[in-house]
Amino acid sequence: MPPDAAPPADHVVLVALDGFDAGYLRLLEDLPTPHLDALARRGSLTTGTGVLPSITNPSWTSIATGAWPAQHRNTAFWYDPSTRTAQGQRREIAVPTLAEAVRQQGGIVFSAQWSVLQDHGVSFGDPDGLYTQPGGDCSRRVDDAVAVLRGEPVVSAGRPVATSRLPRLLAVYCDTLDALGHAGGDRHPGIPAALQEIDTQVGRLVDAVAGAGITDRTAFVLLGDHGMTTFDRGCGRAVRRAIARAGYRAEMLRPGDSPGRRTDVVVVVGGVASLHLVGRAAGDPRALGAVRRAIEALPQVRVVHGKEEQAARHMSPLLGELVAEPEPGWSFGRAPRRPAGRHGASTELEVAFLLAGAGVAPGRPPSGPRHVDVAPTIAALLGIDPPAGCQGRVLTEALAVGGLSP
C-alpha cells in the first residue's frame, strides 16, 4: 500500500466463537440467520483451518499473532520436566499480538473477554487497550462491545472505564458453542438455537457499528478456534496396557500432577495425548520406538506424530516425543456416561470463517484460509504492519484493494 493511501478499513470487529465447527455451516443453511447472511453477502462465509493440537489457547494465540505454535510457544496439556508437573492451558506468548501491533502504531483496542489478548495489548482499566471480563453469556459480552461503540464506559476490574476513542480493533469472545459441544458432542440439540442467538448478537454489533457512523469503514471477522468431535468411549487403560506390554510403565497425569518414581512414560491428555519419556526411558531411542509401535498398533489410535512430524505441522516443541490422536468416537480419557465432545486432533481443525465489510470483496472467499492468516489480513485491512513474528499471509484474493502484500 502506498504510504499516503488510506487504509481499506479504519476499524475491525472480530467475533471469536469458541468451538464453531465448520460442520455447523450446514445447519446455517436451514436456519433463519439474517445478520450472518447479510454479512456473508458483503464478503464470504467459508471454512478455515486451525493448528495442532486444536486446543483453545494455542489456537486463539495463532489467530492473535499470525504465528504457528512452534513460534509463539503457547502450549496446552504437556509435561514440564523442569518442574516435573503436567501443565494445562496457559497464557504465555513468545511473540507480539495483533493488539500490541495496533497499539504500537497509534490505534486503540478493546477486548470483551477474548482473554488471549489480556496483558498482550489490552489490560484492565487501560483506556487505550481496554479489557473486560463480564462473564455471563454471549449477549453480556456484546453488551460491553456495544457500549464501547457508543462511547460509553464499561466496567473493567470493578470500575467504569471508557476507551479514549473508538477502537481500531474490537474483539468479542463467546463460548456457547464450545460449552454445548463438550456437554453433548457436535450434534448437541441446543446448537441450532445457539447459532441463532449468535446471529442475534452479531446483529447487535452491526447495528452498533451503524449507530457509530462507521459502517463503510468497518470490516468484520468471525471465526472459530477449533471444531468438535463426539465421543462415547475411552481408551486410556488400553494405552497404558499397550505400553506395559512393551516393557514400560505409563502414567496419565492431570495438570498439576507429578509422576511417580517408577514412571517411564508420562501421558498428558488434552484431546490428543502428549507422551513424554522420563526416568529410565528418557533419551532412549529403543524405548521411544517400542512405545510408538505399541500405541500405533491400537485400533483406537488414529495417528502418532513423532518430533519430525510435529515440526512439519508447526506444533509446539514443548509437546512430548510422541503426540497421539484418537480415532473419532474415542478419547484417551475415560468413557463418559453419555456422549460428549472433544477437540485437539486433526479431525477438529476445520472451523467457520467469515470475512466481510470494508476492504473485502463480496463473493470472493479466501483460498485455504488458516489461523495464521487472520492477523496479517486484519493488519492489511487496517493499513498497519503485522505483528512481529507473524508467519501467515494476507488473504489478498478476498480483498477489494490492490497492493497489499504479506
N, C-alpha and C positions, 0 to 999 in steps of 0.2 A: 504494500500500500504506500503511495507517495506520502512523504512526511506532512504535507499540507492538506491531505484529503480527510474528509470527515469519516469517522468510523461507521461501519454499517449499522451499528446499534449503540445507543447510549446506555441501555440497561438490559440485563439478562435476568429472567426469573427461572430458577432451577427448582424443579419439584422432584425430590428424592423419595421414591416409593419403594421401600424395603420389600423384597420378595415379589416384585412384579414380573412373574414368569412370562416368557414370550408366548406360552400356550394360552394365556388369558386373552390374547388378542382375538382368538377365535370366539370367545364369549362376547367380546365387544361388538362383534358383527350382528348379534341378535339382541343387544341391549340398547335402550334409549340413552345415549350419552352425547347430548347435543354440543356440549362445550369442548369435549375432546374431538368430536367430529369437526367442529368449526376450526379448531387449531390445526388439525391434520390437513384441512383444505388450504391452510396458509403455509404448509410445509409438507411434512411427511410423518407417518407413524409406521415404524418398521421394527426390525429385530436387531439388537446389538449383542455383542459378545463380551463376556467378562473375563476374569482372571482366575487362576488356580492357586490354591483352593478357593472355591467360590463361597467365601465366608464374608460376613458383613463388613468388618472393619478394613481388612485388606482390599476388598472390592471398592468401597467408598473412597479409600485412600488413593487408589489408582485413578478413579474418576476426578478426585480433587487435585491431583498433582500432575496427571498425564504421564506418570511413571509406572513401570511394572513393579511387582512386589520385590523382585531381585534388586531394584534400585531404591525404592522407598523404605524397604525393610519392615513395614508394618506386617506383623506375622501373628497368626492366631492358632492356638492349640498345638503347642510344641513343647519340647523339653529343653530346659536351660541347664546345661551341665555346670555352669559357673555357680549356680545357686542350688543345684540338684532338686529343682522343682519343676513340675508341669505348669505351663502357662496357658491362660485363656486368651481373651481378646484384650488388646491394649491400645493405647493412643499414640505411641511414639511414631514419629515420621522423620526420615532422614533427609528429605528434600523439601523445598518450599511448596506451599499450596497455591492454588489459583487465587484464593482470598489474599494471601500475602503479596502476590504479584499485583493484584488490583490496588491494594493499599500503597505499595511502593511507588505506583505510578499515578498516585493522586486520587484514587477512587474510594468510595465508601462501600462497605459491605455489611449486610445483615444476614444472620442465620437464625431461623426458628428451629431449634433442636436438631439441626444437622450437626451432630457432635464431632464429626471428623475435622471440622474447622475450628473447634474450640481450642484457644491458645495457639492456633496456627492461622492467624489472620482476624479472628474475632475473639472477644472475651466479654465477660460480664461487665456492664457499666461503661463500656467504651463507645462513645457516640460516633466514632469513625469506623469502628468494626464491632458491631453490637451483636451479642449472643444472648438468646433467651432460651430457657428450658421450661416451658409452661406445663409440660406433662399433658395428661388428657389425651383426647383422640385427635385425629387429623384436623377437625374443624377448629379445635382450640389453638393449634399451631398456626393455622391460616388466619385466625383472629389477630395474632401478633403481626403477621405479614401485611394484612390489610391495614392495620393501624399505622404501620410504618409508611406504607404508600400514601396514607392520608396525612402524613406529617405529625402523627400523634405519638405520645410517649407510650412505651410498653414496660412492663415490669421485668427488670433484669437484676437478679440477685437481691430481690426484695425491695427495690426502689424504682420509681418511674424514670426512664431514660429515653430521650428522643435521639434519633440519628441526626448528625449535623446537617445532612441534606439527603435527598433521595439516593438510595444505594445504586451503584452501578451493577453490583451483583447481589441478588436477593435469593436466599435458599430456604426452602421449607421441607422438613422431613416428616414423612408419615410411615407408620409401620403396621397398619391394619392388615394388609395382605400377608405379611410375614407371620403375624400372630395367628391368623386363621390357618395358614399353611402348616405351621408347626403343630397346631392343635388337631388338624384332621386331614392333612395332605393337600395335594394340589387340586383336589376335587371337593374341597370343603363346601357344603351347601351355602355358606354365607358369603362366598367370594363374589357372585354376581351382584348382590346388594352392596358389597364393599366397593366394587368398581363403579357403581352408580353414585355412591357417596363421594368417591374421589372425583368423579365428573362434576358434582355439585361444588366441591371445594375449588377445583380448577376454574369453574365459572366465577366464583367469588374473586379469585386472583385476577382473572381477565377484566372483570368489572372494576376492580380497584385500580388496575393499571389505566383503564379508560378514564376513571374519575380523576386520576393524577394528570391526565392530559398527555400521556407518553406512549399511547398505543403504537403510533407509527415509528417509534424509536426503541421498541422493546422486543427482544427475542425471547422465546420460551424453549426450555429444555426440560423434558420429563423422561425419567428412566428408572429402571430397577437396578439393584446391585447384584442379584442372583436369582436363579429360578428356584423351583421346589419339586421334590420327588417324594411320592408317597411310599412308606414302608410299613410292614407289619411283622417283620421277622428280624431277629438279632443273631449275629454270628460271633460275638466276642469270645465265647467259650471255645468255638471251633478254631478260632485264630490261635488262642493260647495253646490248645492241644496240638495243633499242627506244628507250632514252634517247639513244643516239648518233644514231639516225636523226632524233630531234627536235632535234639540234644541240648536245647537251650531253654531257659526259664523266662517267660514273658510276664509282664505285669502291666495292667491297664491303670493309668493314673488320671485322676481328675485334677483340674487346675488347683495349684497349691500343695498337692501331694508330692512326696518324695519316694523313690524306690527303695525296696529292701536291699540288704547287703548281697543277697544271692541272685538278684535280678540280672539277667543278661540283655533283655530287650525291653525298653520302655515303650509303651504304646499310648499315645495321646489321641483321643478321638474328637474330631470336630467335623462331622460329615464324612471326611476321609480319615484315615489312620496314619499318623506320623510315627514311624518306628525308628527309635534311636538305640544303637548298640552301646551298652555300658558294661562295666565290670570286666570280666574275663573275655567278653566278646568284642569290646571296644577296639577298633582298629584292626580287627582280624578279617581279612578278605574271605577266608574259608567260612567263618561264621556268617558273614554277610551273604555269601552265596547260598548257604544252607537255609537261612531264614527266608531269603527271597524265593527259593524254589518251593519251600513249604507252603508259603501263603499263596503263591501263584497257582498252586495245584488245587486250591479250594474253589469249588463251584460258586461260592458266594462272593468271590473276589473278581471284579471286572478287569482291573489292570493294576500293575505296580510300576511306579516311577522310581528309578534309581537316580543318582545325582546327575548323570548325563541327561536323562530325560527331563528332570526338573529344570536344569539350566536351559534346555531347549524351549521349555514352556515359560521361562522367565519367572519361575517360582522363587520364593524367599530361600536364601541359603541357610536360614536358621532351622528349616524343617529337617526331619530325620534323614538318615541314609536311604530310607525307603518311605515312599508315600503310597498307600494302597487305597484304591477306590472300591466301594462295594457295588455289587450288581443292583439295579433298580429293584425295589421291594425289600432290600436288606439294609441293615445298619450294623456297624461294628459294636454298637452297644447292645443292650438287652431288648428283647421283643416288647413292644408296647402293649398295653391292654386293649387298645383299639388302634386302627390305622392312624399314623401320624405323618409328619413331613420332615424331611431333612434336606440339607444342601451342603455343598462343599466339593462335590465331584464335578467332572467334566460334563456329566449329564444335566447339570444345573447352570451351565454357562450362558444360555441364551435368555435375554431379557427384552422387555418392551423399550423402545427408544423413539421419542417424539422430538422433532426439531422444527420450529415454526417461528414466524414473525419477522421482525426487521432483519434484513440481510439474508434471509433464507428464501430459496427458490421454491415456489409451490410445485408439487408434483415431481420433484427430483430427489428421491430418497438417497441418502448416502450409501456408498458401496462398502459393505462389510464394516460398519462402524464398530469400534472397540471401546472399552472403558478408557483406555489411554488416549483416545482421540477427543474426548469431551473437553478437557481443559484447554488444549491448544485451539480447538474450534471456538470455544467461548472467548478466549483471548483475541482471536482474529476478529470475531464479531464486534468486540469492544475496542478494537484498534490498539491493543496493548501487546507488549512482549509476553510470551507464555512464561510460566514459572520455570526457574532454573531446574534442571533435572528432567524436564519434560521429554518423553520419548515417543509420543504419539504424533499423529499427523493432523493437519487441518482438513476437514471434510469439504474441500473446495467444490466437489461435484454437486453438493447440496446447497451451495450458497449462491446468492444472486449478484455477487460482486466479484470482480476480477482482481488479479494482482496479489492475492493472498498466498502465502507460502507457509509451509510447516515451520 
